[in-house]
Amino acid sequence: MSIAQLFETKSTVFSFEVFPPKRTSPIETIYSTLDELQELHPDFISVTYGAGGNLADNSTCEIASIIKNHYHIEPLAHLTCVNSTEQEIKEVLGRLKQNGIENILALRGDISPDRPPKTDFAHASDLISFIKKQGGFHVSGACYPEGHIECDSLVDDVLHLRQKVDAGAEHLVSQLFFDNDSFYRFVERARIAGIQVPIEAGIMPVVNKKQIERMVSLCGASLPPKFTKVMSRYEHNPQALRDAGIAYAIDQIVDLVSNNVQGIHLYTMNNPYVARRISESVSSLLRA
Ligand code: FAD
């Protein structure tokens, strides 16, 4: 089933992101996380693709296959292209197809200073066109409410996003953000640019201080005063900080759903406890 179709039947789609276990842990360790996430009835679960695009690492495909065939939940397999040739991407697509995976989140991937990018795919839109040309997949893309970190202007960023949609992206998942107004302004810009596909809001519950610093340095999300006040108030009390992070995420979701957001994509960080507390707090809102 195409992820985009879910938006035709539900007023608010609710989905999760998980990542493959570390290379030192067996892939089966994901089962305990998925056992718990399954009980929360997400509409789909996305699985990240190892940073750097290591093709020998088949774990995204394996986990997406487990989600589909063992848990009977629709998976969305992430795939990056910046470090891959067309031939290598074809091989990955072949494996995804063999495992019955129909939905791909097509990404460029981050450019590492230690690894010069390969030249077959410059942008995610190139990967999207390539996947559509191969056939047999529904494709989603990433979007950035506050603009992608490399882009000089929000207007250009949205025009590039439009190229992804024109290339065949049927659904968009947003980067995390802590200021809902930035998301509302972004959706408005996207609609003005003629982007009509469903846009899901990416919500990251921040549950420890290290995570905040890492996230902000990587993706450049701005931190509204309300957020920094809460985080600095509890920074030396891990349990209170976790509870405050969960409460902040719930508050964001309540506001988003009241403003008719089409979907919430929860970055679970493979933490079912946090996902459960959030899901249980908002489940009646999502069904209403
Ligand atoms: P693009 O859409 O190609 O955009 C990248 C930059 O290029 C932007 O600044 C854009 O404005 C610009 N651009 C695009 N097209 C053009 C053009 N035609 N001309 C000039 N400039 C252009 N990374 C991983 O490694 N693994 C993951 O699993 C993963 N999952 C993610 C999930 C989500 C929801 C998000 C938001 C990000 C994820 N990322 C992941 C991070 C992502 O790979 C990086 O943000 C990356 O830097 C950009 O990827 P993109 O697909 O958005 O690239």
Boltz pocket constraint, residues with backbone or C-beta under 6 A from the ligand:
constraints:
  - pocket:
      binder: B
      contacts: [[A, 47], [A, 48], [A, 49], [A, 50], [A, 51], [A, 52], [A, 53], [A, 78], [A, 79], [A, 80], [A, 106], [A, 107], [A, 108], [A, 109], [A, 110], [A, 111], [A, 122], [A, 123], [A, 124], [A, 125], [A, 141], [A, 142], [A, 143], [A, 148], [A, 149], [A, 150], [A, 151], [A, 156], [A, 157], [A, 160], [A, 163], [A, 164], [A, 173], [A, 174], [A, 175], [A, 176], [A, 202]]
      max_distance: 6.0
